[in-house]
Amino acid sequence: MMSDGYYYTSKKSDDICPDVCGQQDSPTTLSMSRLRCMLRGLDLKALIFLVVFVPMFIVGAYLHGQKITYFLRPLWQSPPKPFIEITHYYHENVPMEDICKLHGWGIREYPRRVFDAVLFSNEVDMLKIRWKELYPYITQIVLLESNSTFTGLAKLHNFALNRDQFKFIEPRLAYGNIAGRDKKGENPFVEEAYQRVALDQLLKLAGIEDDDLLIMSDVDEIPSARTINLLRWCDDIPHVLHLHLKNYLYSFEFQIKHRSWRASVHRYQSGKTRYAHYRQSDYILADAGWHCSFCFRHISDFIFKMKAYSHSDRVRFSHYLNPTRIQDVICKGADLYDMLPEEYTFKDIIGNMGPIPHSYSAIDLPSYLFENPDKYKYLLPGNCKRENG
């Protein structure tokens, strides 16, 4: 009670719509009245922002969050240390001794043995093209396959099922299969590392020795025959040498600008050399072969790889696996995952955005393609249509 005889109440009043306070209407009516009062007090622009732009932002972040992250990559990730690039000299009419000397290397009395080791999934055509290219210079072929993918999906032993296509390499083949660890939901790179360790063991069983050449690359990363012949004959080459491969997507019609560098050749060292697929040296040999990623004959193989390989998290929406969409993406030279280029500067990201330009050159590709053009027509420029099987 105040000194002048009036009572004071501490009950909070409504400053926007004071006429609502003290009404004896039902609770529902009173709540609706208060809501109308609150909306009346909001600025129209603020209301439009809340109702229209906030939901649009949430939906946009859900649909394009990955693109935003990749576009801002230069802000949160620095480019890797540049490779020391070794000029690659070659001419078919120049003696090997002179070619080695041009590289700053000596010549051996006899060539090193060469081991080609791969983990196999389902790239039957690319494997045959690879081994036809390398066959004259390979001493031993080592292949390991599993009954599951890196992501834990069950799969067939596809090499074993198609082994009759590879009779030409049978005398040189060391084949092994391994049971998958069947741990779905685990980081796919853990299973991949597990299989690469198993491949190390298979190499030892195949008889690899110190100073033998070991090719470490995926099936679709194909060193050229002249590259392997050079490295087996030349002395004093680096112990680990990465290979700069021409980079293609879907076929040899779409050449990607950025380099493929993960393939490598090692002078084997017992107890030290480990089969891996990451950077292991600062040295890289220029123009050393071809990388043809997602170069499949059948649409079903595209779908399988998208779900099976270590970056399966890029399949953010189920419609990415739609066969009609995949066929359209292939012919346009667009990205299967609708991603921005994986670059480290804004200039490179913007410069490489959009579909890959069509190439009409089929010069300096694996010779087996031209020896069997009808069988591998889908890999040559101008033939983007794939089979549905």
C-alpha distance (Angstrom), angle and dihedral (degrees) to the residues before:
residue distance angle dihedral
M1 . . .
M2 3.79 . .
S3 3.82 125.3 .
D4 3.83 94.6 -107.3
G5 3.80 92.4 59.6
Y6 3.79 99.9 -100.0
Y7 3.75 124.5 120.7
Y8 3.84 121.5 -123.2
T9 3.79 122.3 -149.1
S10 3.83 124.8 -159.7
K11 3.83 92.6 -154.0
K12 3.83 110.4 128.2
S13 3.79 114.8 -113.0
D14 3.82 127.7 -150.6
D15 3.80 108.0 -108.2
I16 3.80 94.3 -170.5
C17 3.81 99.4 49.1
P18 3.80 108.0 12.0
D19 3.81 90.8 169.7
V20 3.81 89.6 70.4
C21 3.79 93.0 60.1
G22 3.73 115.0 89.5
Q23 3.81 94.6 20.9
Q24 3.79 115.7 140.2
D25 3.84 95.7 -144.8
S26 3.79 122.1 130.8
P27 3.84 117.2 -77.9
T28 3.84 90.9 -108.5
T29 3.79 93.3 52.8
L30 3.78 91.0 45.3
S31 3.83 91.9 51.1
M32 3.81 91.9 50.4
S33 3.79 90.0 48.5
R34 3.77 91.0 51.9
L35 3.83 90.9 48.6
R36 3.81 90.5 52.3
C37 3.76 89.4 49.6
M38 3.80 92.5 50.9
L39 3.81 92.1 49.5
R40 3.79 90.1 47.2
G41 3.78 88.2 56.2
L42 3.81 94.4 53.0
D43 3.76 121.1 95.2
L44 3.85 111.5 -113.4
K45 3.80 92.4 -125.3
A46 3.79 91.3 52.0
L47 3.79 90.0 49.9
I48 3.81 92.4 51.7
F49 3.79 89.5 48.2
L50 3.79 92.4 52.8
V51 3.79 96.6 43.8
V52 3.83 100.0 38.9
F53 3.78 114.1 19.0
V54 3.81 101.4 38.5
P55 3.85 93.1 56.0
M56 3.82 89.4 43.5
F57 3.81 89.8 53.2
I58 3.81 92.3 49.5
V59 3.83 92.5 48.7
G60 3.81 91.6 44.3
A61 3.80 92.2 51.0
Y62 3.81 89.8 50.2
L63 3.81 94.2 48.8
H64 3.80 99.7 37.1
G65 3.80 105.8 21.0
Q66 3.80 91.6 112.8
K67 3.81 91.3 52.3
I68 3.78 91.0 49.9
T69 3.82 90.4 50.7
Y70 3.82 92.5 49.3
F71 3.80 92.4 46.0
L72 3.81 90.8 52.9
R73 3.80 92.3 46.3
P74 3.84 93.7 110.4
L75 3.82 87.7 63.1
W76 3.79 96.3 55.8
Q77 3.82 105.9 26.2
S78 3.78 130.2 48.8
P79 3.81 121.0 -145.3
P80 3.80 116.1 -97.6
K81 3.77 121.7 -101.9
P82 3.83 109.6 -78.0
F83 3.79 118.8 -106.3
I84 3.78 121.8 -115.8
E85 3.79 98.6 -117.6
I86 3.80 118.4 -145.1
T87 3.80 115.0 -150.8
H88 3.79 110.8 -120.0
Y89 3.82 113.8 -137.5
Y90 3.79 122.4 -167.7
H91 3.78 141.5 153.4
E92 3.76 125.0 159.5
N93 3.83 92.7 -135.4
V94 3.81 96.4 51.1
P95 3.85 118.3 91.3
M96 3.81 116.0 -112.2
E97 3.80 91.7 -119.7
D98 3.81 90.1 61.0
I99 3.81 92.1 44.5
C100 3.83 91.1 52.7
K101 3.81 89.9 48.3
L102 3.81 90.8 53.4
H103 3.81 87.9 58.3
G104 3.80 91.5 49.3
W105 3.80 92.3 -108.0
G106 3.79 133.3 119.8
I107 3.80 127.7 -123.5
R108 3.81 123.8 -107.4
E109 3.79 126.1 -133.3
Y110 3.80 89.0 -126.5
P111 3.84 132.4 6.6
R112 3.78 124.4 -96.2
R113 3.78 120.1 -108.7
V114 3.80 113.1 -102.0
F115 3.82 126.4 -142.9
D116 3.80 119.8 -168.0
A117 3.82 111.1 -161.8
V118 3.82 124.4 -175.6
L119 3.79 141.6 168.4
F120 3.79 107.3 -133.7
S121 3.79 129.9 -148.4
N122 3.82 115.7 154.8
E123 3.83 109.3 -47.2
V124 3.81 97.0 119.4
D125 3.81 97.2 155.8
M126 3.80 94.6 46.9
L127 3.80 90.8 48.1
K128 3.78 91.6 54.4
I129 3.81 92.5 47.2
R130 3.82 88.7 49.0
W131 3.78 96.1 51.0
K132 3.80 94.0 42.7
E133 3.82 87.4 55.0
L134 3.79 95.3 47.2
Y135 3.82 101.2 32.1
P136 3.84 97.8 100.9
Y137 3.81 91.9 58.4
I138 3.82 105.1 32.8
T139 3.79 118.9 102.6
Q140 3.80 98.0 -176.6
I141 3.81 134.0 10.6
V142 3.80 117.9 -152.1
L143 3.81 119.0 -167.8
L144 3.79 129.2 176.5
E145 3.80 126.1 -175.3
S146 3.78 133.6 177.7
N147 3.79 135.5 -151.4
S148 3.80 89.8 -123.5
T149 3.78 137.7 47.3
F150 3.80 126.5 -118.3
T151 3.82 87.4 -96.3
G152 3.83 92.7 53.6
L153 3.81 98.3 -103.4
A154 3.80 115.8 144.5
K155 3.80 114.8 -111.8
L156 3.77 139.7 172.7
H157 3.79 126.0 -104.8
N158 3.79 89.4 -103.4
F159 3.78 96.5 179.3
A160 3.81 92.0 52.4
L161 3.81 89.3 50.2
N162 3.82 91.4 51.8
R163 3.78 98.6 34.9
D164 3.81 93.0 117.8
Q165 3.84 87.8 70.5
F166 3.80 89.8 62.3
K167 3.78 103.2 52.5
F168 3.80 89.3 122.9
I169 3.83 90.9 70.3
E170 3.80 98.5 36.1
P171 3.86 96.0 107.2
R172 3.82 90.0 55.4
L173 3.81 98.1 40.7
A174 3.80 126.4 112.8
Y175 3.80 104.3 -173.6
G176 3.78 128.6 -172.3
N177 3.79 138.8 167.6
I178 3.75 129.4 -159.4
A179 3.79 134.1 -163.8
G180 3.78 115.2 -114.5
R181 3.79 118.7 -117.7
D182 3.83 90.9 -121.4
K183 3.80 95.7 -139.7
K184 3.78 105.6 145.1
G185 3.77 115.2 -166.5
E186 3.80 92.7 30.0
N187 3.79 119.7 123.7
P188 3.86 103.7 -82.7
F189 3.79 91.5 -137.2
V190 3.82 89.4 66.3
E191 3.82 91.3 60.3
E192 3.80 90.3 43.0
A193 3.81 90.9 53.7
Y194 3.82 90.1 47.8
Q195 3.80 91.3 55.0
R196 3.80 92.5 46.8
V197 3.82 90.0 54.3
A198 3.81 88.3 52.3
L199 3.82 88.6 51.7
D200 3.82 88.8 55.1
Q201 3.79 88.8 57.9
L202 3.80 92.5 47.9
L203 3.80 90.1 52.5
K204 3.80 90.3 56.5
L205 3.79 90.5 50.0
A206 3.82 88.5 50.7
G207 3.81 89.2 59.8
I208 3.79 104.6 -108.8
E209 3.82 113.5 173.1
D210 3.77 138.2 -168.9
D211 3.82 115.0 -65.6
D212 3.82 93.4 15.9
L213 3.81 111.3 133.3
L214 3.80 114.2 -110.0
I215 3.82 120.7 -165.2
M216 3.81 112.0 -149.7
S217 3.78 111.0 -170.1
D218 3.78 142.6 114.0
V219 3.80 117.7 -94.8
D220 3.81 91.9 -101.4
E221 3.83 92.7 50.8
I222 3.80 100.4 84.9
P223 3.80 121.7 -174.5
S224 3.77 113.1 -149.0
A225 3.80 118.7 -109.5
R226 3.81 91.6 -119.2
T227 3.83 90.2 54.3
I228 3.80 93.6 54.7
N229 3.80 92.6 42.5
L230 3.81 89.7 52.6
L231 3.81 93.5 50.2
R232 3.79 95.2 46.2
W233 3.82 92.7 52.4
C234 3.81 101.9 39.1
D235 3.79 122.4 83.9
D236 3.82 126.9 -142.8
I237 3.81 94.7 28.4
P238 3.84 114.9 155.0
H239 3.80 114.9 -81.3
V240 3.81 88.8 -123.9
L241 3.79 120.4 27.2
H242 3.80 125.3 176.0
L243 3.79 118.8 -145.8
H244 3.79 122.8 -130.3
L245 3.80 103.2 -142.6
K246 3.78 128.3 -170.4
N247 3.78 103.5 -108.6
Y248 3.82 121.5 -133.1
L249 3.80 134.5 173.9
Y250 3.85 125.5 -150.4
S251 3.84 92.6 -15.8
F252 3.79 141.6 -12.2
E253 3.82 87.9 -77.7
F254 3.80 95.9 76.9
Q255 3.80 113.2 57.1
I256 3.80 114.9 -173.6
K257 3.79 117.6 -142.0
H258 3.78 99.4 -137.4
R259 3.78 117.3 79.4
S260 3.78 129.5 -105.8
W261 3.82 107.2 -134.7
R262 3.83 109.6 156.9
A263 3.81 96.1 93.6
S264 3.80 112.4 93.4
V265 3.79 143.4 175.8
H266 3.82 120.8 -141.0
R267 3.77 135.4 -165.0
Y268 3.78 94.7 -134.2
Q269 3.83 118.5 -116.5
S270 3.81 118.6 -172.7
G271 3.78 112.5 -121.3
K272 3.80 92.7 10.1
T273 3.79 110.7 57.6
R274 3.81 113.1 84.5
Y275 3.78 125.4 -179.0
A276 3.80 107.2 -113.1
H277 3.79 142.1 148.8
Y278 3.78 103.8 -142.0
R279 3.78 136.2 82.0
Q280 3.80 111.0 -58.0
S281 3.81 103.0 159.1
D282 3.80 142.5 27.3
Y283 3.81 92.5 -130.3
I284 3.80 124.8 89.5
L285 3.81 129.9 176.8
A286 3.81 114.4 -135.1
D287 3.81 124.1 -123.7
A288 3.81 94.7 3.5
G289 3.82 103.4 151.6
W290 3.80 143.8 -58.1
H291 3.79 139.0 -58.8
C292 3.81 113.2 -160.9
S293 3.81 108.1 -177.0
F294 3.83 121.3 -165.2
C295 3.81 89.3 3.7
F296 3.80 97.3 156.7
R297 3.80 133.5 151.8
H298 3.83 96.2 -146.8
I299 3.81 130.1 52.9
S300 3.80 88.6 -138.0
D301 3.81 89.2 64.0
F302 3.81 90.6 55.6
I303 3.80 90.0 52.9
F304 3.80 92.4 47.1
K305 3.80 94.0 51.3
M306 3.80 93.1 45.7
K307 3.81 88.9 57.5
A308 3.79 97.6 35.7
Y309 3.79 111.4 46.0
S310 3.79 128.6 82.4
H311 3.82 95.6 -92.8
S312 3.81 95.0 54.1
D313 3.82 88.5 128.2
R314 3.81 86.5 78.8
V315 3.81 88.8 75.0
R316 3.80 91.7 88.3
F317 3.81 96.9 160.2
S318 3.80 130.7 37.1
H319 3.81 93.3 -130.3
Y320 3.83 88.3 67.8
L321 3.83 85.4 76.9
N322 3.80 94.6 53.7
P323 3.86 107.4 125.2
T324 3.82 93.5 -141.2
R325 3.79 91.1 52.1
I326 3.82 92.1 47.3
Q327 3.80 91.8 51.8
D328 3.81 90.8 49.7
V329 3.82 91.6 48.8
I330 3.82 91.6 50.8
C331 3.80 94.4 52.8
K332 3.80 92.0 46.8
G333 3.79 94.1 47.4
A334 3.81 88.8 -126.3
D335 3.81 128.8 144.9
L336 3.82 118.9 -81.9
Y337 3.80 90.7 -146.0
D338 3.81 96.6 40.7
M339 3.80 89.6 -120.6
L340 3.79 132.6 153.2
P341 3.83 119.0 -115.0
E342 3.81 114.8 -77.8
E343 3.80 96.9 -120.1
Y344 3.79 135.8 139.7
T345 3.82 102.5 -137.3
F346 3.79 130.8 55.0
K347 3.81 88.7 -127.8
D348 3.81 92.2 58.3
I349 3.81 93.5 42.5
I350 3.81 93.4 52.1
G351 3.80 93.1 39.6
N352 3.82 93.1 54.1
M353 3.80 98.6 41.3
G354 3.79 118.5 121.2
P355 3.81 132.7 29.3
I356 3.81 121.4 -23.6
P357 3.83 111.2 -102.3
H358 3.81 115.6 -109.1
S359 3.79 115.4 -106.1
Y360 3.79 121.6 -148.3
S361 3.79 95.7 -169.8
A362 3.79 121.2 102.6
I363 3.80 95.7 171.8
D364 3.81 121.1 133.9
L365 3.80 99.4 11.4
P366 3.84 127.2 140.0
S367 3.80 107.1 -61.2
Y368 3.82 94.3 -133.1
L369 3.82 89.1 69.3
F370 3.80 90.7 63.2
E371 3.78 93.3 42.6
N372 3.83 88.6 57.4
P373 3.83 105.7 27.9
D374 3.80 96.1 153.9
K375 3.79 93.6 52.5
Y376 3.81 94.1 46.9
K377 3.78 99.4 32.2
Y378 3.81 90.9 124.2
L379 3.82 90.1 65.2
L380 3.81 94.7 54.8
P381 3.83 125.3 84.0
G382 3.80 115.9 -81.8
N383 3.81 97.4 29.2
C384 3.80 109.2 92.7
K385 3.81 98.8 144.5
R386 3.80 114.1 107.8
E387 3.78 132.8 -157.7
N388 3.80 118.7 -106.3
G389 3.80 97.4 -137.6
